[in-house]
Amino acid sequence: MSKAAAELLGTALLVAIVIGSGIQATELTTDVGVQLLANSIATVFGLGILILLLGPVSGAHFNPVVTLAEWWTARRGGGAGVTAREVAVYVPAQIVGAIAGAILADAMFGEPLVEWSTHDRSAGHLLLGEVVATAGLILLIFGLARTDRLRYAPVAVASYIGAAYWFTSSTSFANPAVTIGRTFSDTFAGIAPGSVAGFIGAQLVGGVVGLALVAVVFRPGRTAGAAN
């Protein structure tokens, strides 16, 4: 129960940070570059704090792709990781949390509580951006795990997401739950419901690519020597 609560709360606060900072930025300036800068900075700090706070409880996934990747890695390698039962609890908690976070952000800024986004993000180059963003995220997280450096995850993951806001065309959603949550707000950070299937598909492909890269780069017997 505590793990599910941590995943729900963490995902809700993450989405509230992403959407809320986007609304705040658009109210303060009309410069799109400054809006994205404000949005990305708030996300970096907020995500880092959430991972630091809730990581010891649930692992601070806040992301179905991360949860599924950990389950698959544990299933294949026989090591520690989430079970199928935990996956069945984590993923719904993350999705519900993301929706709640979007509604909370809208409420804080006096926006309609539920207003479907009209921000179309269906172009092919945006989907490629999502593949790259998600693959990089999985490579980072599981690379840190393979090299026994997960203690750096709050800084490393938050920093990567902040960078990916700028170097990917999609501004790095890299998270199916967050993608679903962002459809509920017709604001700066929103995504039209019609674009969701493509984004989630790209994120799942990115997760597979990321795990393949982990298997190639961090092969058993090679990482120990590199870490010494």
Secondary structure, 3 states (H helix, E strand, C coil): CHHHHHHHHHHHHHHHHHHHHHHHHHHHCCCHHHHHHHHHHHHHHHHHHHHHHHHHHHCCCCCHHHHHHHHHHHHHHCCCCCCHHHHHHHHHHHHHHHHHHHHHHHHHCCCCCCCCCCCCCCCHHHHHHHHHHHHHHHHHHHHHHHCCCHHHHHHHHHHHHHHHHHHCCCCCCCCHHHHHHHCCCCCCCCCCHHHHHHHHHHHHHHHHHHHHHHHHHCCCCCHHHHHC
